[in-house]
Amino acid sequence: MAVVGFTKLQEIFRKSASLDIHKGHAKEVTDIVEQKLYDMLTIAQKNAKYNGRDVIWVADMPITKGFEETVEIFKKLESEIDAKDVAQMLTFYPPVLALETELEERLPEIAGALLVTLAKTMKAIDPADRAVDHELISKAHKVLNITM
């Protein structure tokens, strides 16, 4: 199960970056977002362990000022991601430490911000094109791998 369904993904891409995504590219996009969310949790786990805890707190997440601003952009879209879908998605990855309740509650908006980040990165790479294709997804993925 993906972190977000196609209709919601399409809505987020249109509202946040005026991009059109086709169903054939949805899995590729959600796979990137899911991997980046898991990457953030693995760094947060290291931070929690460094601080002698066996629970990951929100403060352990590697959230920059720019990413926090993107969370706010996602919230303003009035688009929601179901926490159950995020939790279900995480079951397909190796387990991390337990998550504090506040972090569990924030994971959907973090996932949403990752979607917005990916969409805005695609738009920055090719501002003239509204259509998402494999090449654009690949370029944006490379940027996220370098920066996140």
PyMOL commands that set and color helices and strands:
alter all, ss='L'
color gray80, all
select helices_A, chain A and resi 6-17+23-50+58-60+65-76+83-90+101-125+134-147
alter helices_A, ss='H'
color red, helices_A
select strands_A, chain A and resi 55-56+98-99
alter strands_A, ss='S'
color yellow, strands_A
deselect
rebuild
show_as cartoon
